[in-house]
């Protein structure tokens, strides 16, 4: 049975701006959403709602994607609020039907990606993109798709809904890889061009803001996780896959295995972080993964995001901050402290120095040394 599409929209309700979460009647999804921190069900609206913010919207989006639900957030891109039920909002829908043969091809593609050791997140994302693409072009099969259909999808679905560059790029990546693996089709994957990349700089927190977030994360387990992400510049997936045996106290380092691009690397651990980790290990005694869920296994990325959002709220930081912002902040602060860019590249596990160089545009150290002639004016 196909999972329902979840519709995000913004509305004014009881004197505040809220994020409305609407979907066709589904008991399983209803029960799953009830577990999300702070969400409320409204009978009058026939929808769940939360106080609206970019951070909360992103956290809920990730929470739903973790269970492979598809989210239509096109209503948010207009920047307008409404007082009507979200079922009445017009949107560009990809539909729900898909040719059985195409579905089987996508399932085979998932198996192929698993054998090629693509990450679970990439497999899940590409599957979602392909399902939307072929639902949009129902009843066409993969053999009937042409380059013109790609253009139509970009124009009439992605751009019409106001979806981001990242969303469009992921869709093209998924389609290219799918058709490269498929072989004999009308579509030549090498002819598909990705959208022009936007040059947005990453959001970065100050050292004082990082300290405040950590201070407001009082639970030892939560504090250790947030501190590790920042102090070692880890991706959240790397931190959650980290095992107890991967940490070497004597050498004060950790072995990050099968990171992005299936690469391993060693990352030094600051002395204070070692002390915090040891304190955490003594109290929680994890068996396998450093951060484990209540029932064993890896800790949930969704729970980690909720931890950060609570700490941001307590710290009164209202910017759109994610767990990855901690990694960006780590790299920027290292650069501002005089760390060589090549060393930062190695610590972060970047393939190309070009990726690491973006932090030179975020750092304010060199800019602060520029003498502005305006400072000499008498006004």
C-alpha contacts under 8 A as a table, 3 or more apart, distances in Angstrom:
res1	aa1	res2	aa2	distance
2	X	96	X	7.87
3	X	69	X	6.39
3	X	70	X	7.88
4	X	23	X	6.59
4	X	24	X	6.38
4	X	26	X	7.54
4	X	69	X	7.07
4	X	70	X	7.40
5	X	23	X	6.31
5	X	24	X	7.72
5	X	69	X	6.63
5	X	70	X	5.12
5	X	71	X	5.81
5	X	72	X	6.84
6	X	21	X	6.78
6	X	22	X	5.89
6	X	23	X	4.90
6	X	69	X	7.16
6	X	70	X	6.12
6	X	71	X	4.72
6	X	72	X	6.04
7	X	20	X	7.94
7	X	21	X	5.82
7	X	22	X	5.08
7	X	23	X	6.09
7	X	71	X	5.87
7	X	72	X	4.87
7	X	73	X	6.08
7	X	86	X	7.54
8	X	19	X	6.80
8	X	20	X	5.77
8	X	21	X	5.06
8	X	22	X	6.62
8	X	71	X	7.08
8	X	72	X	6.21
8	X	73	X	4.87
8	X	74	X	7.66
8	X	75	X	6.69
8	X	76	X	6.89
9	X	19	X	5.86
9	X	20	X	5.19
9	X	21	X	6.83
9	X	73	X	6.67
9	X	74	X	7.92
9	X	75	X	5.19
9	X	76	X	5.34
9	X	81	X	7.93
9	X	86	X	6.67
10	X	17	X	6.93
10	X	18	X	5.75
10	X	19	X	4.79
10	X	20	X	5.80
10	X	52	X	7.32
10	X	75	X	7.51
10	X	76	X	6.32
10	X	80	X	7.33
10	X	81	X	5.16
10	X	82	X	6.65
11	X	17	X	5.69
11	X	18	X	5.43
11	X	19	X	6.57
11	X	20	X	6.78
11	X	81	X	4.69
11	X	82	X	4.67
11	X	83	X	5.47
11	X	84	X	7.52
12	X	15	X	6.39
12	X	16	X	5.51
12	X	17	X	4.58
12	X	18	X	6.14
12	X	81	X	6.46
12	X	82	X	6.35
12	X	83	X	5.73
13	X	16	X	5.48
13	X	17	X	6.31
13	X	18	X	6.52
13	X	83	X	7.16
16	X	51	X	7.33
17	X	51	X	6.33
17	X	52	X	5.75
17	X	81	X	7.75
18	X	49	X	6.19
18	X	50	X	5.40
18	X	51	X	4.46
18	X	52	X	4.38
19	X	49	X	5.38
19	X	50	X	5.22
19	X	51	X	6.08
19	X	52	X	4.78
19	X	53	X	7.82
19	X	57	X	7.33
20	X	47	X	6.44
20	X	48	X	5.90
20	X	49	X	4.54
20	X	50	X	6.88
20	X	86	X	7.42
21	X	47	X	5.67
21	X	48	X	5.04
21	X	49	X	5.88
22	X	46	X	7.54
22	X	47	X	5.06
22	X	48	X	6.71
22	X	86	X	6.45
22	X	87	X	7.36
23	X	26	X	7.72
23	X	47	X	7.67
26	X	29	X	5.52
26	X	30	X	6.10
27	X	30	X	4.93
27	X	31	X	6.12
28	X	31	X	5.25
28	X	32	X	6.24
29	X	32	X	4.98
29	X	33	X	6.11
30	X	33	X	5.34
30	X	34	X	6.34
31	X	34	X	5.22
31	X	35	X	6.94
32	X	35	X	5.60
32	X	36	X	7.38
33	X	36	X	5.40
33	X	39	X	7.45
34	X	37	X	7.94
34	X	39	X	6.58
34	X	40	X	7.45
34	X	41	X	7.86
35	X	39	X	7.96
36	X	39	X	5.93
36	X	60	X	7.68
36	X	63	X	7.98
37	X	306	X	7.59
38	X	50	X	6.76
39	X	48	X	6.55
39	X	49	X	5.90
39	X	50	X	5.29
40	X	48	X	5.39
40	X	49	X	5.43
40	X	50	X	6.54
41	X	46	X	7.64
41	X	47	X	6.02
41	X	48	X	4.31
41	X	49	X	6.48
42	X	45	X	5.35
42	X	46	X	5.77
42	X	47	X	5.68
42	X	48	X	5.96
42	X	49	X	7.34
43	X	46	X	4.86
43	X	47	X	7.04
45	X	48	X	7.92
45	X	85	X	6.10
46	X	85	X	7.66
51	X	56	X	7.92
52	X	56	X	6.84
52	X	57	X	7.11
53	X	56	X	5.33
53	X	57	X	6.15
54	X	57	X	5.06
54	X	58	X	6.08
54	X	320	X	5.73
55	X	58	X	5.21
55	X	59	X	6.19
55	X	309	X	7.12
55	X	319	X	7.60
55	X	320	X	5.09
55	X	321	X	6.41
55	X	322	X	7.37
56	X	59	X	5.07
56	X	60	X	6.15
56	X	309	X	7.43
57	X	60	X	5.28
57	X	61	X	6.06
58	X	61	X	4.98
58	X	62	X	6.24
59	X	62	X	5.26
59	X	63	X	6.16
59	X	302	X	7.25
59	X	305	X	6.26
59	X	306	X	6.93
60	X	63	X	4.86
60	X	64	X	6.23
61	X	64	X	5.36
61	X	65	X	6.18
61	X	71	X	7.14
62	X	65	X	5.01
62	X	66	X	6.09
62	X	302	X	6.74
63	X	66	X	5.35
63	X	67	X	7.31
63	X	302	X	5.41
64	X	67	X	5.56
64	X	68	X	6.60
64	X	69	X	5.39
64	X	70	X	7.51
64	X	71	X	7.81
65	X	68	X	4.67
65	X	69	X	5.21
65	X	70	X	6.65
65	X	71	X	7.88
66	X	69	X	7.57
66	X	302	X	7.64
68	X	124	X	7.23
68	X	128	X	7.73
70	X	128	X	7.39
72	X	75	X	7.77
73	X	76	X	5.55
73	X	77	X	7.20
74	X	77	X	5.41
74	X	78	X	7.56
74	X	91	X	6.84
74	X	92	X	7.95
74	X	161	X	4.82
74	X	162	X	6.31
74	X	163	X	7.02
75	X	78	X	6.12
75	X	89	X	7.41
75	X	91	X	7.11
75	X	161	X	7.85
76	X	79	X	5.87
76	X	80	X	7.33
77	X	161	X	7.38
77	X	162	X	5.90
77	X	163	X	7.74
84	X	88	X	7.09
85	X	88	X	5.95
85	X	89	X	7.62
86	X	89	X	5.32
91	X	161	X	7.35
92	X	156	X	7.75
92	X	157	X	6.22
92	X	160	X	7.05
92	X	161	X	6.38
93	X	136	X	7.65
93	X	157	X	7.58
94	X	132	X	5.95
94	X	133	X	7.36
94	X	135	X	5.60
94	X	136	X	4.25
94	X	157	X	7.39
95	X	132	X	7.88
95	X	135	X	5.57
95	X	136	X	6.07
96	X	135	X	6.00
97	X	135	X	5.60
97	X	138	X	6.70
98	X	102	X	7.05
98	X	103	X	6.82
98	X	131	X	7.56
98	X	134	X	6.33
98	X	135	X	5.09
98	X	138	X	5.89
98	X	139	X	6.80
99	X	102	X	5.29
99	X	103	X	6.39
99	X	134	X	7.98
99	X	138	X	6.84
99	X	139	X	6.07
99	X	140	X	7.31
99	X	141	X	6.61
100	X	103	X	5.06
100	X	104	X	6.35
101	X	104	X	5.16
101	X	105	X	6.32
101	X	141	X	7.30
102	X	105	X	4.97
102	X	106	X	6.25
102	X	134	X	7.69
102	X	141	X	5.91
102	X	142	X	6.33
103	X	106	X	5.11
103	X	107	X	6.25
103	X	131	X	7.77
104	X	107	X	5.02
104	X	108	X	6.22
105	X	108	X	5.07
105	X	109	X	6.10
106	X	109	X	4.85
106	X	110	X	6.24
106	X	127	X	6.87
106	X	130	X	7.44
106	X	131	X	7.98
106	X	178	X	7.99
107	X	110	X	5.12
107	X	111	X	6.49
108	X	111	X	5.09
108	X	112	X	6.24
109	X	112	X	4.97
109	X	113	X	6.17
109	X	178	X	6.74
109	X	181	X	7.51
110	X	113	X	5.08
110	X	114	X	6.24
110	X	123	X	6.30
110	X	127	X	7.12
111	X	114	X	5.09
111	X	115	X	6.35
112	X	115	X	5.17
112	X	116	X	6.31
113	X	116	X	4.97
113	X	117	X	6.33
113	X	118	X	5.53
113	X	123	X	6.69
114	X	117	X	5.01
114	X	118	X	5.73
114	X	119	X	7.64
114	X	120	X	7.90
114	X	123	X	7.54
115	X	118	X	7.69
117	X	262	X	7.93
118	X	122	X	6.46
118	X	123	X	6.58
119	X	122	X	5.25
119	X	123	X	6.30
120	X	123	X	5.14
120	X	124	X	6.08
121	X	124	X	5.15
121	X	125	X	6.06
122	X	125	X	5.07
122	X	126	X	6.03
123	X	126	X	5.31
123	X	127	X	6.05
124	X	127	X	5.21
124	X	128	X	6.23
125	X	128	X	5.19
125	X	129	X	6.28
125	X	170	X	7.88
126	X	129	X	5.06
126	X	130	X	6.15
126	X	170	X	7.31
126	X	171	X	7.27
126	X	173	X	7.91
126	X	174	X	4.93
127	X	130	X	5.24
127	X	131	X	6.17
127	X	174	X	7.72
128	X	131	X	5.22
128	X	132	X	6.32
129	X	132	X	5.27
129	X	133	X	6.15
129	X	170	X	7.49
129	X	171	X	5.47
129	X	174	X	6.64
130	X	133	X	4.95
130	X	134	X	6.12
130	X	171	X	7.39
130	X	174	X	6.67
130	X	175	X	6.71
131	X	134	X	5.42
131	X	135	X	5.98
132	X	135	X	5.12
132	X	136	X	6.06
133	X	136	X	5.18
133	X	137	X	6.51
133	X	153	X	7.20
134	X	137	X	4.96
134	X	138	X	5.91
134	X	140	X	7.36
134	X	141	X	7.69
134	X	142	X	7.91
135	X	138	X	5.06
135	X	139	X	7.79
136	X	153	X	7.43
137	X	140	X	5.76
137	X	149	X	7.76
138	X	141	X	7.66
140	X	143	X	7.92
140	X	144	X	5.86
140	X	145	X	6.79
141	X	144	X	5.38
141	X	145	X	6.77
142	X	145	X	5.48
142	X	185	X	7.54
143	X	185	X	5.25
143	X	186	X	6.43
144	X	185	X	7.84
144	X	186	X	7.06
145	X	149	X	6.15
145	X	186	X	6.96
145	X	187	X	6.70
146	X	149	X	5.29
146	X	150	X	6.93
146	X	186	X	6.20
146	X	187	X	5.43
147	X	150	X	5.12
147	X	151	X	6.56
147	X	187	X	6.28
147	X	192	X	7.57
148	X	151	X	5.12
148	X	152	X	6.25
149	X	152	X	4.97
149	X	153	X	6.12
150	X	153	X	5.11
150	X	154	X	6.21
151	X	154	X	5.12
151	X	155	X	6.11
152	X	155	X	5.13
152	X	156	X	5.60
152	X	157	X	7.64
153	X	156	X	5.41
153	X	157	X	5.25
153	X	158	X	6.61
154	X	157	X	5.81
154	X	158	X	4.96
154	X	159	X	6.01
154	X	168	X	7.39
155	X	158	X	6.14
155	X	159	X	5.13
155	X	160	X	6.26
156	X	159	X	6.37
156	X	160	X	5.26
156	X	161	X	7.97
157	X	160	X	5.20
157	X	161	X	5.91
158	X	161	X	5.41
158	X	162	X	6.27
158	X	163	X	5.34
158	X	164	X	7.99
158	X	167	X	7.97
158	X	168	X	6.62
159	X	162	X	4.87
159	X	163	X	6.03
160	X	163	X	7.81
163	X	167	X	6.25
163	X	168	X	7.13
164	X	167	X	5.20
164	X	168	X	6.38
165	X	168	X	5.12
165	X	169	X	6.01
165	X	195	X	6.96
165	X	197	X	7.18
165	X	198	X	7.33
166	X	169	X	5.06
166	X	170	X	6.11
167	X	170	X	5.23
167	X	171	X	6.28
168	X	171	X	5.12
168	X	172	X	6.35
168	X	194	X	7.98
168	X	195	X	7.13
169	X	172	X	5.19
169	X	173	X	6.10
169	X	194	X	5.87
169	X	195	X	6.26
170	X	173	X	5.01
170	X	174	X	6.08
171	X	174	X	5.18
171	X	175	X	6.23
172	X	175	X	5.14
172	X	176	X	5.98
172	X	192	X	7.34
172	X	193	X	7.64
172	X	194	X	6.23
173	X	176	X	5.21
173	X	177	X	6.15
173	X	194	X	7.70
174	X	177	X	5.39
174	X	178	X	6.03
175	X	178	X	5.09
175	X	179	X	6.15
175	X	189	X	7.70
176	X	179	X	5.37
176	X	180	X	6.01
176	X	189	X	4.80
176	X	190	X	7.40
176	X	192	X	6.94
177	X	180	X	4.98
177	X	181	X	6.14
177	X	189	X	7.43
178	X	181	X	5.28
178	X	182	X	6.13
179	X	182	X	4.74
179	X	183	X	6.18
179	X	185	X	7.52
179	X	187	X	7.21
179	X	188	X	7.43
179	X	189	X	5.99
180	X	183	X	5.71
180	X	188	X	7.84
180	X	189	X	5.94
182	X	185	X	7.39
185	X	188	X	7.39
188	X	191	X	5.63
188	X	192	X	7.36
189	X	192	X	5.46
190	X	193	X	7.80
201	X	358	X	7.21
201	X	361	X	7.48
201	X	362	X	6.84
202	X	325	X	7.50
202	X	328	X	6.83
202	X	362	X	7.45
203	X	321	X	7.34
203	X	325	X	6.23
203	X	328	X	7.32
203	X	329	X	7.95
204	X	325	X	6.07
204	X	326	X	7.63
204	X	328	X	6.09
204	X	329	X	4.93
204	X	332	X	7.59
204	X	362	X	7.66
205	X	209	X	5.93
205	X	210	X	6.46
205	X	325	X	7.34
205	X	326	X	7.53
205	X	329	X	5.68
206	X	209	X	5.12
206	X	210	X	6.34
206	X	329	X	7.31
207	X	210	X	5.13
207	X	211	X	6.26
207	X	333	X	7.53
208	X	211	X	5.13
208	X	212	X	6.21
209	X	212	X	5.02
209	X	213	X	6.21
209	X	315	X	7.99
210	X	213	X	5.17
210	X	214	X	6.30
210	X	326	X	7.93
211	X	214	X	5.22
211	X	215	X	6.08
212	X	215	X	5.06
212	X	216	X	6.14
212	X	315	X	6.20
213	X	216	X	5.17
213	X	217	X	6.34
213	X	308	X	7.97
213	X	311	X	5.54
213	X	312	X	6.22
213	X	314	X	7.93
213	X	315	X	5.98
214	X	217	X	5.09
214	X	218	X	7.79
214	X	223	X	6.09
214	X	226	X	6.93
214	X	227	X	6.68
214	X	311	X	7.63
215	X	218	X	6.68
216	X	311	X	5.55
216	X	314	X	6.37
216	X	315	X	6.60
217	X	220	X	7.85
217	X	222	X	6.45
217	X	223	X	5.24
217	X	307	X	7.76
217	X	311	X	5.66
218	X	222	X	7.39
218	X	223	X	6.34
219	X	222	X	5.31
219	X	223	X	5.94
220	X	223	X	5.04
220	X	224	X	6.03
220	X	280	X	6.51
221	X	224	X	5.22
221	X	225	X	6.35
221	X	280	X	6.48
221	X	284	X	7.96
221	X	291	X	7.82
222	X	225	X	5.22
222	X	226	X	6.25
222	X	304	X	7.74
222	X	307	X	6.76
223	X	226	X	5.30
223	X	227	X	5.91
224	X	227	X	5.11
224	X	228	X	5.99
224	X	276	X	6.51
224	X	277	X	6.52
224	X	280	X	7.07
225	X	228	X	5.18
225	X	229	X	6.31
225	X	239	X	7.64
225	X	291	X	7.70
226	X	229	X	5.28
226	X	230	X	6.51
226	X	308	X	7.53
227	X	230	X	5.32
227	X	231	X	5.83
227	X	273	X	7.36
228	X	231	X	5.18
228	X	232	X	5.74
228	X	233	X	7.55
228	X	234	X	7.31
228	X	239	X	7.67
228	X	273	X	6.98
229	X	232	X	5.83
229	X	233	X	5.40
229	X	234	X	4.88
229	X	235	X	6.85
229	X	236	X	6.97
229	X	239	X	6.98
229	X	323	X	7.70
229	X	326	X	6.30
229	X	327	X	6.46
230	X	233	X	5.09
230	X	234	X	7.01
230	X	326	X	4.86
230	X	327	X	5.64
230	X	329	X	7.28
230	X	330	X	5.55
231	X	269	X	7.50
231	X	270	X	7.10
231	X	273	X	7.29
231	X	330	X	6.54
232	X	267	X	6.88
232	X	268	X	7.21
232	X	269	X	6.43
232	X	270	X	7.88
232	X	327	X	7.82
232	X	330	X	7.35
233	X	326	X	6.95
233	X	327	X	4.30
233	X	328	X	7.44
233	X	330	X	5.49
233	X	331	X	6.82
233	X	347	X	7.71
233	X	348	X	6.48
234	X	238	X	6.15
234	X	239	X	6.27
234	X	327	X	5.99
234	X	348	X	7.25
235	X	238	X	5.23
235	X	239	X	6.46
235	X	323	X	7.92
235	X	324	X	6.38
235	X	327	X	6.78
236	X	239	X	5.15
236	X	240	X	6.23
236	X	301	X	7.12
236	X	323	X	6.82
236	X	324	X	7.16
237	X	240	X	5.26
237	X	241	X	6.16
237	X	301	X	7.62
238	X	241	X	5.24
238	X	242	X	6.14
238	X	256	X	6.68
238	X	257	X	7.84
238	X	259	X	6.34
239	X	242	X	5.20
239	X	291	X	7.96
240	X	289	X	7.36
240	X	290	X	7.46
240	X	291	X	6.17
240	X	298	X	6.06
240	X	299	X	6.14
240	X	300	X	7.76
240	X	301	X	7.54
241	X	289	X	6.64
241	X	298	X	6.80
242	X	246	X	6.57
242	X	256	X	6.89
242	X	257	X	7.93
242	X	289	X	5.87
242	X	290	X	5.92
242	X	291	X	7.69
243	X	246	X	5.26
243	X	247	X	7.34
243	X	288	X	5.62
243	X	289	X	4.11
243	X	290	X	5.06
244	X	247	X	5.83
244	X	286	X	7.41
244	X	287	X	7.31
244	X	288	X	5.90
244	X	289	X	5.80
244	X	290	X	5.11
245	X	248	X	7.55
245	X	288	X	7.79
246	X	254	X	5.52
246	X	255	X	5.09
246	X	256	X	7.36
247	X	252	X	7.72
247	X	253	X	6.19
247	X	254	X	4.43
247	X	255	X	6.55
248	X	251	X	5.59
248	X	252	X	5.70
248	X	253	X	5.39
248	X	254	X	5.93
249	X	252	X	4.73
249	X	253	X	6.78
249	X	274	X	7.05
252	X	268	X	5.88
252	X	269	X	5.23
252	X	270	X	7.23
252	X	271	X	7.39
252	X	274	X	7.01
253	X	266	X	6.50
253	X	267	X	5.43
253	X	268	X	4.16
253	X	269	X	5.08
254	X	266	X	5.65
254	X	267	X	5.37
254	X	268	X	6.47
254	X	269	X	7.02
255	X	264	X	7.23
255	X	265	X	6.05
255	X	266	X	4.70
255	X	267	X	6.60
256	X	259	X	6.56
256	X	264	X	5.53
256	X	265	X	5.31
256	X	266	X	6.02
256	X	267	X	7.23
257	X	262	X	7.74
257	X	263	X	6.71
257	X	264	X	4.52
257	X	265	X	6.77
258	X	261	X	7.39
258	X	262	X	4.27
258	X	263	X	4.97
258	X	264	X	5.37
259	X	262	X	5.16
259	X	263	X	5.15
259	X	264	X	6.08
260	X	263	X	6.32
263	X	349	X	7.76
265	X	347	X	7.80
265	X	349	X	6.85
266	X	347	X	7.67
267	X	347	X	6.03
269	X	273	X	6.29
269	X	274	X	6.40
270	X	273	X	5.17
270	X	274	X	6.34
271	X	274	X	5.09
271	X	275	X	6.41
272	X	275	X	5.07
272	X	276	X	6.27
273	X	276	X	4.99
273	X	277	X	6.02
274	X	277	X	5.06
274	X	278	X	6.13
275	X	278	X	5.21
275	X	279	X	6.23
276	X	279	X	5.13
276	X	280	X	6.15
277	X	280	X	5.00
277	X	281	X	6.03
278	X	281	X	5.01
278	X	282	X	6.21
279	X	282	X	5.35
279	X	283	X	6.50
280	X	283	X	5.31
280	X	284	X	6.00
280	X	285	X	7.77
281	X	284	X	5.34
281	X	285	X	4.96
281	X	286	X	6.58
281	X	290	X	7.96
282	X	285	X	5.56
286	X	289	X	6.47
286	X	290	X	5.85
286	X	291	X	7.03
286	X	292	X	6.71
287	X	290	X	7.66
288	X	292	X	7.89
288	X	297	X	7.79
289	X	292	X	5.71
289	X	297	X	6.90
289	X	298	X	6.19
291	X	298	X	6.36
291	X	299	X	5.48
292	X	295	X	7.84
292	X	296	X	5.46
292	X	297	X	5.42
292	X	298	X	4.79
292	X	299	X	4.52
293	X	296	X	4.97
293	X	297	X	5.85
293	X	298	X	5.80
293	X	299	X	4.37
293	X	300	X	6.78
299	X	303	X	7.58
299	X	304	X	7.91
300	X	303	X	5.22
300	X	304	X	6.45
301	X	304	X	4.95
301	X	305	X	6.29
302	X	305	X	5.17
302	X	306	X	6.36
303	X	306	X	5.04
303	X	307	X	6.26
304	X	307	X	5.11
304	X	308	X	6.52
305	X	308	X	5.22
305	X	309	X	6.30
305	X	322	X	7.29
305	X	323	X	6.60
306	X	309	X	5.04
306	X	310	X	6.24
307	X	310	X	5.32
307	X	311	X	6.33
308	X	311	X	5.11
308	X	312	X	6.05
308	X	322	X	7.58
308	X	323	X	7.02
309	X	312	X	5.04
309	X	313	X	6.16
310	X	313	X	5.11
310	X	314	X	6.27
311	X	314	X	5.05
311	X	315	X	6.02
312	X	315	X	4.94
312	X	316	X	6.02
312	X	317	X	5.23
312	X	318	X	7.18
313	X	316	X	5.00
313	X	317	X	6.23
313	X	318	X	7.22
314	X	317	X	7.85
321	X	325	X	6.06
322	X	325	X	5.26
322	X	326	X	7.50
323	X	326	X	5.64
323	X	327	X	7.48
324	X	327	X	5.20
324	X	328	X	6.49
325	X	328	X	4.95
325	X	329	X	6.00
326	X	329	X	5.04
326	X	330	X	6.12
327	X	330	X	5.06
327	X	331	X	6.38
328	X	331	X	5.34
328	X	332	X	6.23
328	X	359	X	7.80
329	X	332	X	5.10
329	X	333	X	6.02
330	X	333	X	5.30
330	X	334	X	6.22
331	X	334	X	5.17
331	X	335	X	6.31
331	X	344	X	6.64
331	X	348	X	7.91
331	X	359	X	6.98
332	X	335	X	5.13
332	X	336	X	6.20
332	X	359	X	5.59
332	X	360	X	7.64
332	X	362	X	6.92
332	X	363	X	5.81
333	X	336	X	4.98
333	X	337	X	6.16
333	X	363	X	7.69
334	X	337	X	5.09
334	X	338	X	6.60
334	X	339	X	5.45
334	X	344	X	7.47
335	X	338	X	5.24
335	X	339	X	5.02
335	X	340	X	6.91
335	X	341	X	6.85
335	X	344	X	7.71
335	X	359	X	7.55
335	X	360	X	7.51
335	X	363	X	7.17
336	X	339	X	7.33
336	X	363	X	6.26
336	X	364	X	7.47
336	X	365	X	5.63
339	X	343	X	7.00
339	X	344	X	7.03
340	X	343	X	5.37
340	X	344	X	6.53
341	X	344	X	5.03
341	X	345	X	6.21
341	X	353	X	7.88
341	X	356	X	7.11
341	X	357	X	7.29
342	X	345	X	5.03
342	X	346	X	6.45
342	X	353	X	7.02
343	X	346	X	5.14
343	X	347	X	6.24
344	X	347	X	5.01
344	X	348	X	6.12
344	X	356	X	7.27
345	X	348	X	5.33
345	X	349	X	6.03
345	X	350	X	5.34
345	X	351	X	7.85
345	X	352	X	7.73
345	X	353	X	6.24
345	X	356	X	5.67
346	X	349	X	5.11
346	X	350	X	6.53
350	X	353	X	6.93
350	X	355	X	6.61
350	X	356	X	6.85
351	X	355	X	7.72
352	X	355	X	5.69
352	X	356	X	7.28
353	X	356	X	5.13
353	X	357	X	6.10
354	X	357	X	5.05
354	X	358	X	7.08
355	X	358	X	6.06
356	X	359	X	6.13
357	X	360	X	5.48
357	X	361	X	7.52
358	X	361	X	5.50
358	X	362	X	6.95
359	X	362	X	4.96
359	X	363	X	6.09
360	X	363	X	5.39
363	X	366	X	7.39
363	X	367	X	7.96
364	X	367	X	5.11
364	X	368	X	6.04
365	X	368	X	5.41
365	X	369	X	6.97
366	X	369	X	5.38
366	X	370	X	7.02
367	X	370	X	5.42
368	X	371	X	7.98
371	X	375	X	7.75
372	X	375	X	5.82
372	X	376	X	7.93
373	X	376	X	5.52
373	X	377	X	7.23
374	X	377	X	5.31
